[in-house]
Amino acid sequence: MIALFGLLTIIVVLATIMTKKMSPMAALIAVPIIMALLAGFDLTEVNKFAVGGVKNIAPVIGMFVFAILFFGILTDAGMLDPIIDRVLKVVGNRPARIVLGSAILASVVHLDGSGAVTFLVTVPAMLPLYKRLNMDPRILACAVAMAAGVCNMLPWGGPTLRAASSLQVPVMELFLPVLPAMLSGLAFVYLCAWLLGKREEKRLGYSRHSVPTGMDNSVLTAKTLTPEEQAMRRPHLFPVNVLLVLVVIGSMISGKVDPIICFMLGTIAALLINYRRPDQQKARIDAHAKSALMMAGILFAAGIFTGVMKESGMLKEMAGYMATHIPRDMASHFPFIIGLIAMPLSMIFDPDSFYFGILPVLSTAGQQLGVDPLQMGQAAIFGQMTTGFPVSPLTPATFLLVGLAGIDLGEHQKFSFLFLWAASIVMTLVAVLIGIFPL
């Protein structure tokens, strides 16, 4: 009976989120609490379940909030401006360089973990080059999508945070083993970008040593900043800000300092270095607080959902039922299979539905058959709303990307889907090769 209530809870949560009858936050809080009460648990027990889930997820939420503030403050200070200007200068008028530069720029900008910011910065910066050279804008959307998708695996990115929260494991314990696979995926993205650019050169009539008639070697200048943006910029502090990013990320990867402490101290340092006055610091925090708190609210709600599902026994009972109906010799293939299909699943499940509804059941069932839950989470982030998010109609950032590039969603999906899926498969195969999980 408990297993049935667990299944109904997941179905109702998925249905209400995907049909937009309730917001993800409301569904993740209200539905499991109501179902637990209907299953016969008293209010005191349900309260204990929910609070326990929130306590488990608190460090992840703190890391995310301060990561958003940290990278937002440094972007406001202009840390990315010289990088963007340098990319525009280097790419010149060769399509292969331009497409590769688009992918590199997107991967750098996506350090803040926001797809919307990546698209808003990268596409307007590069699109004039594509238009001037009559290049296909679908290539720009594809290159930017591939880079942003792979980099969305970063430990402060939404999918990895959700996976760690759902499985209630430290986020760096989930991420660090897959870092080599992520880097291989990024290398694959750059290779694809170069090849797409070479194909475009052939279409446009470029040769090895010459360009088509009418093309010159001029480059685009940096975008014009508004007075407000200019007032926030601190170009003289660029080396210091880059060093600060390297120190924060290096400390986090080393494992000697918890990620939340790294980003807390990094945020304080970024404010003191770039904005000395209290009113300036308050303005920068206010500017990024909305996006940080919106995601934090969903993660708190997810903590209640996973707490109720786990502590009430619903998750265990459902997984036990699934485990009894799956051949034990097939269990070891679970992570590999998930890695292969995770990217297409982004077209069906939004990140909250998958990571908080589907993944816990799969990982618990796998655990009962001897599969490490970490492997299930690691396989999922190779595609589910990482490489999958820039083509999924379930993410607003996808519509922002195609709108900025001036193309239809269908054209973008048709052109980019296989490239993004290929990047997901490459990372999955690399994970097998380096022993993260078996074939």
N, C-alpha and C positions, 0 to 999 in steps of 0.2 A: 504493500500500500504506500509506503514512504517513497519507493521508487516511482510510483505513478504520480504522486504529487510533485516530485522533482521534475519529471518529464513535462507535466502540465505547466509548471513554473517556467521552464525554458521555452516552451511553445508560446505561452502568453507573452513573455518578454520579447521574443523574436517578432511575434505578430504585431505587437503594439509599436515597437520601434520601426519595423520595416514598413508598416502602413501609416506611420506618422500619427497614430492615434494618441501617443504619449511621447514626451521627450525621453531620450535615453536615461537621463537622470531620474525622472519620475518613475519610469518603468523598473529600473534597477533597484529602486528603494521600495516602492509600494508593492509590487507583485510578489516578491519572495516573502515579505512580512505577512501579507494577507494569506498566501498559500501555507505558510508555516502555522498560522493560527488555525486555518481550516483543517490542517493535518493533525491537530490535537495538541500542539505545544501551547503552553500558557504564555502570557505576555512577558513575564519575567524571563523565561527561557529564551524567547525570541529576542528580547532586548540584549541578553548576554551574547547570543550568536552574532547580532549586528555589531555591537561594540567591539567584540573580538576581531571581527573582520576589518573594521576601521583601524584598530591599533596595528594590525599586521601590515596595512598598506600605507600608513602614515609616512615612513621614510621615503617611499617612492614619490608620493605627492609633493613632499618638501623639495626633493631633488628637481622635479619637473618645474615647479613654480620659480625656483631660483635660477634654473637653467634658462627659462624664458626671459627673466629679468636680465641675466648676465649678457646673453647674446644680443638682446634688444638694446641695451645701453651701449654696447660696443658698436653696434650698427649705427645708432644715432650719432655716435662720436666720429663716424666716417671711417672705421677700420677697413671696410670693404671697398671704399672708393678707389684707392690706388690699385687694388687688385683688378677691379673692373676696368680702369683706364689702361692698365698694362695689357690685359687680355685683348682689348680693342686695338691697341697699338701693334701687338704681335701678330694677330691673325691676318692683317693686311686685306688682300682681296682674293685670296685663294680659298675656294669653298672647303677643301679638306681641313685647312687650319681653322676656318670659321666655325665649322660644325664641331670640331674637337674643342675649340675654345668655348663654345656654348656649353658643352658637357662639363668641362673643367670649371667654368664659372658657376654653373648650377650646383655642382658638388661642393664648392667652397661656400656659396651663399647658404646652402642647406645645413650648414653647421648649427643654425638656430633651431632646426627641427621642424620648421613651418613650411609646408608646401606652398601656401599662398604667398608668403614673403619671397620664396625662391622664384616663383613665376613672375611676381610683380617687379623684381629686380632684374632678372635675367632676360626675359623675353623683350621688354621695351629697350634694353641696352643693345640687343643683338639683331632685332627684327629689321631696323633700317639697313643694315648690311645685306641681309637676305633680299630685301626689296630692291636695293640698288643694283645687285648682281643678278636679279631675276631668279633667285634660288627658291626652291619649293619650301613654303613655310611649314609644311608637315614634317620636314626634316628637323627644323628647329624645335618643334613641339616634341618630337620623338627623342632627340638628344637630351633635351632638358628633362623630359619625363624619366628617361632611363637613369640619369645621374641622380635626380631627386629621389627616385624610387629606391635605388640601392642605398643611398645615404639615409633614407628614412629608417634604416635599421639601427641607427645610433642609439645609445642607451637612454637618451632623453627624448627620443622620437616616440610618437604615439603608439605604434604597434609593439615595440619592445617593452615600453612601460606597461602596456595593457597585459602583455604575456606574463611579465614578471608579477604583476599585481594578481592576475588570475590564478597563477600557480603558487603565489605567495612565496617567492624565492627572491634573493637579492638580485637586483637588475644586472650588476656586473658579473655575477656568477652565470647568468644567462648569456650575456653578450660576449665576454672575453674569448671563450672558446671559438665563437663563430667569426671573430675579427678577420682571420686569414681568408675565410670564405667570402666575407664582405669585400675585402680588398681585391680578391680575384674577380668578383662581380664588377667592381669599379673598373678594373683593367679591361674586362670584356666590354664594358660600356664605351670606354675610350677607343677601343679597337673598332667597334661598330660605328662610332661617330666618324672616325677617320675614313672608313670604307664608304660610308654614306656620302661623305664629302667628296671622295674620289669619284664615286659614281656620278655625283652632280657635276663635277668638273668635266667629265666625259660628255654628259648631256649638253652642257653649255659651250663646248668647243674649246676647252682649255687644252694646252699641250704642256709638256714637261717644262719648257723654258719660255713659254709665251702665254699671254692672256688674250681673250677675244678683243677685237677692235672696239675701241671706245671705253675700255676699262683702264683706270689709272691705279696708281699705288697709294692713293690717299686713304686716310683712315678717319673714322668718326671721332669726334671729340666727345669728352665726357658730357653727361646730361647737365642741364642748367638747374641749379638748386634753387628752391624757394628761399625767401629771406629767413623763414623759420628754420628750414633745414641747415642753412648756412650758419645760423647762430648756434646750432647744436654741434657743428663739426669741430673736431680737434685734430687737424692734420699733423701738427707737430708731435702728437703723442702716438702716432701710428706704430713705431717700433715697440714702444712700451706696451701698447694694447695687444699686439701680436705675441709678445713675450708672455703677457698675462694669460692669454688663451692657451699657449703651450704648457705653461706651468699648471694650470687648472686641469687640463685634459691629461697631462702626464701624471699628475698626482692621483687622479681618479683611476687611470689604467693600472697604475702600480699596485693598487689594492691596499696601500698603507693608510689611506684616509677614505672615509665613507664618502660616496658621491654627494650626498646632501651637504656635508661640511665643505667639500671642495667648491661647490657652487655658491654656498652662502658667503664664504670668505672671498671668492672671486667677485661676487656682486658688490660686496662692500668695497673691495679694492677698485673695481671699475668706476664706482661712483666717486670715491675719493680722488682718484687720478684725473677723471675727466670733468667732474662737476663738483666744485668745492663748496658752493653755497647750498645751504639746506633747501631753499626754494627750488633750485635747479634739480637737486636729487629727488625731491618730492614729485616734480613734474615728470621726470624720466620714469619713476616707478608707476605713477598714475597712467602714463602712456601705454604701458605694457601689462598693467594689472588685469584688465578685462580678459584678454586671451588666456592669461595664466590661470585666473580663477575659474573660468569656464571649464577648462580641462580638469582642474583640481576638483571641481564639483562632481564631474562624471566619475573620476577615480574614487572619490569618497563613496559615491553611490555604488560603484563596483565592489568596494570593500564590504558594504552591507550585503550585497547580493552573494558574493563568494562566502562571506561569513555564515550567512543563514544556510546556504546550500551545503556547505561543508560540515558545520557543527551540528546541524539537524540530522545528518546522516543521509540526506537525499542523494547527494553526489555519490557517496559510497555504494548505496543500494542500486542506483542506476548503472554505475560502472560495473558492479558485481554481476548484474544481469547481462550486460553486454559481454563481459569477460567469459561467462559460461557458454556463450554462443559463438565465440571466435576460436578457431583452431589455435592452440598454443604455438605451433610452429610458424604461424603467420605473424605473431606479435612483433617479432624483431624487425619486420618490414614496415611497421607503422610510421616511424619518422620519415623514412625515405619516401613513402607514398604521399604523406602530407606535404613534404617538400616539393614534390612534383606537381601537386594539384593546388597548392596554397594560392598561387597567383590567380588562376581562373576563379577561385572561390571569392575573390574580391568583387567579382561582378554580381555575386548573389548575396553575400553577407557584408554588412557594414562592420567596421572594426569592433564596435561594442558587442554586437550580436555574436560575432565569431569568438572573440577572445574571452568574453564573459559567459557565453552560453554554450558554445560547441567545444572549445578547447578543454575546459575543466573535465567534461565527461570523457573525452578521448584520452586525456592524460591519465585520469584515474583508472580507466579501464586498462590502459596499457601498463600502468604500474602494477595492477593485480596480476598481469601476465609477465611481469619482470622487466618492463621497459621503463627507463628513467624518465620521469615527467619533464625534466630539463630538455631532453632530446626532442620531445614533442613540441615544446615551446620554441626551441631553436629552429626546428623544421618549419614551423608556422611563419616565423618572421622572415624566412627566405622569400616569401611572396605575398602573404595575406596582408594587404594594405601597405606593403612596402613597394615592391615593383608593381603591385596591382593598383595602388591608389591613383596614379595619374591617368588611368583610362576608365576607372570605375565611375558609373553614373551615380553612385551612392556617396561620393565625396564632392563638396562644393568646389574644392580646388581644381578639379578636372575641368569644370565649366569656365573657371577663371583662366586656365591655361589655353583652352581652345579660343576663348574670346579674345585674349591678348594676341594670339597668333593669327586670328582672323580666319579660322577654319571651322568646319562643322565637326561635331562630336563623332559622328559616324565615320568621317574621313580619318580623323585622328585615331580612332580605335582600330580601323582596318589597317592603317599604316603601321601603328606602333605596337599592337597587341603581341605579335609574335616576337618582336625584339625584347619586350619586357619579360615575356614568358621564358625566352631563351636565357636571359640574365638570371632568372630564378632557378632554372634547371642547372646552369653552370655552377652556381653557388651550392646547390644541393649535391652535385657530383663531387665538388671539391670537399664538401663536408664528409662525404663517404671516404674519399681518398686520404684525408688527414685523420680519420678515425673518430669524428664527432659522433656519428652513428653508423650502423652497418647498412649494407645494401639490402 
